[in-house]
Amino acid sequence: MKGLLRLLAVIGIVSGGLWGYITYYMNTGVIEELEQHPQGQRATETLLLTLPSGRRIPVNYLEEGTTVFVAADGTWWRQFRGQGAPVTVLIRGEIHTGVGRVVQDEPDYVAAVFARLRPDVPDWLPGWLDGKLVVIVLDD
Protein backbone atom coordinates (compact mmCIF):
# COMPACT_ATOMS: atom_id res chain seq x y z
CA MET A 1 0.00 0.00 0.00
CA LYS A 2 2.83 2.40 0.84
CA GLY A 3 4.45 1.66 -2.53
CA LEU A 4 1.24 2.58 -4.35
CA LEU A 5 0.93 5.83 -2.44
CA ARG A 6 4.54 6.72 -3.24
CA LEU A 7 3.97 5.95 -6.92
CA LEU A 8 0.88 8.16 -6.98
CA ALA A 9 2.81 10.94 -5.25
CA VAL A 10 5.63 10.73 -7.82
CA ILE A 11 3.13 10.74 -10.69
CA GLY A 12 1.43 13.80 -9.18
CA ILE A 13 4.70 15.67 -8.77
CA VAL A 14 5.87 14.85 -12.30
CA SER A 15 2.48 15.81 -13.77
CA GLY A 16 2.46 19.09 -11.86
CA GLY A 17 6.00 19.86 -12.98
CA LEU A 18 5.17 19.12 -16.60
CA TRP A 19 2.05 21.31 -16.43
CA GLY A 20 4.08 24.11 -14.87
CA TYR A 21 6.78 23.83 -17.50
CA ILE A 22 4.30 23.94 -20.36
CA THR A 23 2.28 26.77 -18.83
CA TYR A 24 5.08 29.05 -17.72
CA TYR A 25 7.96 28.33 -20.09
CA MET A 26 6.66 26.94 -23.36
CA ASN A 27 3.59 29.19 -23.51
CA THR A 28 5.64 32.24 -22.52
CA GLY A 29 8.04 31.69 -25.42
CA VAL A 30 5.21 31.20 -27.91
CA ILE A 31 3.38 34.29 -26.62
CA GLU A 32 6.54 36.40 -27.03
CA GLU A 33 7.04 35.06 -30.54
CA LEU A 34 3.44 35.86 -31.55
CA GLU A 35 3.76 39.40 -30.21
CA GLN A 36 7.23 40.11 -31.62
CA HIS A 37 6.86 38.34 -34.99
CA PRO A 38 3.21 38.73 -36.03
CA GLN A 39 3.99 37.75 -39.62
CA GLY A 40 6.17 34.77 -38.71
CA GLN A 41 5.43 31.13 -39.49
CA ARG A 42 3.98 30.35 -36.05
CA ALA A 43 1.57 33.29 -36.30
CA THR A 44 0.00 31.77 -39.42
CA GLU A 45 -1.30 28.85 -37.39
CA THR A 46 -1.36 30.05 -33.76
CA LEU A 47 -3.29 32.91 -32.18
CA LEU A 48 -3.09 34.42 -28.73
CA LEU A 49 -6.35 33.98 -26.86
CA THR A 50 -7.21 36.12 -23.84
CA LEU A 51 -9.76 34.20 -21.80
CA PRO A 52 -12.56 35.84 -19.80
CA SER A 53 -10.46 35.09 -16.69
CA GLY A 54 -7.63 37.22 -18.13
CA ARG A 55 -5.31 34.27 -18.75
CA ARG A 56 -3.53 34.38 -22.13
CA ILE A 57 -2.82 31.19 -24.03
CA PRO A 58 -1.55 30.41 -27.52
CA VAL A 59 -3.80 28.03 -29.48
CA ASN A 60 -3.93 26.74 -33.04
CA TYR A 61 -6.80 28.15 -35.02
CA LEU A 62 -8.78 28.09 -38.23
CA GLU A 63 -10.19 31.40 -39.47
CA GLU A 64 -13.13 31.47 -41.87
CA GLY A 65 -14.45 34.99 -42.43
CA THR A 66 -15.50 36.45 -39.09
CA THR A 67 -15.52 33.03 -37.41
CA VAL A 68 -12.49 31.56 -35.68
CA PHE A 69 -12.34 27.93 -34.58
CA VAL A 70 -10.00 26.76 -31.80
CA ALA A 71 -9.61 23.40 -30.10
CA ALA A 72 -9.36 23.38 -26.32
CA ASP A 73 -7.06 20.70 -24.94
CA GLY A 74 -7.41 21.71 -21.33
CA THR A 75 -10.22 22.79 -19.07
CA TRP A 76 -10.27 26.45 -20.13
CA TRP A 77 -13.14 25.73 -22.56
CA ARG A 78 -15.48 25.71 -19.55
CA GLN A 79 -15.37 29.52 -19.56
CA PHE A 80 -17.33 29.39 -22.84
CA ARG A 81 -20.27 27.18 -21.82
CA GLY A 82 -23.87 28.23 -22.30
CA GLN A 83 -24.25 31.44 -24.26
CA GLY A 84 -20.49 31.90 -24.39
CA ALA A 85 -18.29 34.72 -23.16
CA PRO A 86 -16.46 37.78 -24.50
CA VAL A 87 -12.96 37.11 -25.72
CA THR A 88 -9.97 38.91 -27.22
CA VAL A 89 -7.67 37.32 -29.78
CA LEU A 90 -4.39 38.43 -31.33
CA ILE A 91 -4.26 37.15 -34.91
CA ARG A 92 -1.16 37.99 -36.96
CA GLY A 93 -0.55 41.18 -34.99
CA GLU A 94 -4.16 42.41 -34.99
CA ILE A 95 -6.34 42.48 -31.89
CA HIS A 96 -9.95 41.35 -32.35
CA THR A 97 -12.83 41.00 -29.94
CA GLY A 98 -15.74 38.64 -30.13
CA VAL A 99 -17.78 36.03 -28.34
CA GLY A 100 -16.59 32.46 -27.87
CA ARG A 101 -18.90 29.49 -27.30
CA VAL A 102 -18.03 25.84 -26.79
CA VAL A 103 -19.92 23.44 -29.06
CA GLN A 104 -20.92 20.32 -27.15
CA ASP A 105 -24.08 18.83 -28.65
CA GLU A 106 -23.29 18.86 -32.38
CA PRO A 107 -20.86 15.98 -33.03
CA ASP A 108 -21.15 16.09 -36.83
CA TYR A 109 -20.40 19.83 -36.89
CA VAL A 110 -17.45 19.38 -34.51
CA ALA A 111 -16.07 16.50 -36.61
CA ALA A 112 -16.37 18.57 -39.82
CA VAL A 113 -14.51 21.53 -38.27
CA PHE A 114 -11.84 19.32 -36.66
CA ALA A 115 -11.23 17.71 -40.06
CA ARG A 116 -10.08 21.17 -41.24
CA LEU A 117 -8.62 22.44 -37.96
CA ARG A 118 -6.65 19.28 -37.14
CA PRO A 119 -6.34 17.35 -40.41
CA ASP A 120 -3.26 15.39 -39.30
CA VAL A 121 -4.80 13.67 -36.27
CA PRO A 122 -4.38 9.89 -36.70
CA ASP A 123 -7.58 7.94 -37.38
CA TRP A 124 -6.79 5.45 -34.61
CA LEU A 125 -6.79 8.16 -31.94
CA PRO A 126 -10.01 8.11 -29.89
CA GLY A 127 -12.34 11.07 -30.51
CA TRP A 128 -12.45 12.07 -26.84
CA LEU A 129 -8.80 13.13 -27.15
CA ASP A 130 -9.70 15.78 -29.75
CA GLY A 131 -10.59 18.29 -27.07
CA LYS A 132 -13.51 20.68 -27.26
CA LEU A 133 -14.37 22.99 -30.13
CA VAL A 134 -14.66 26.67 -29.26
CA VAL A 135 -16.23 28.86 -31.94
CA ILE A 136 -15.41 32.57 -31.77
CA VAL A 137 -17.54 35.02 -33.72
CA LEU A 138 -15.52 38.21 -34.18
CA ASP A 139 -17.13 41.63 -33.74
CA ASP A 140 -15.30 43.19 -36.69
Buried (B, 14 or more C-beta within 10 A) or exposed (E): EEEEEEEEEEEEEEEEEEEEEEEEEEBEEBBEBBEEEBEEEEBEEBBBBBBBEEEBBBBBBBBEEEEBBBBBEEEBBEBBEEEBBEBBBBBBEEEBEBBBBBBEEEEEEBEEBBEEBBEEBEEEEEEEEBBBBBBBBBEE
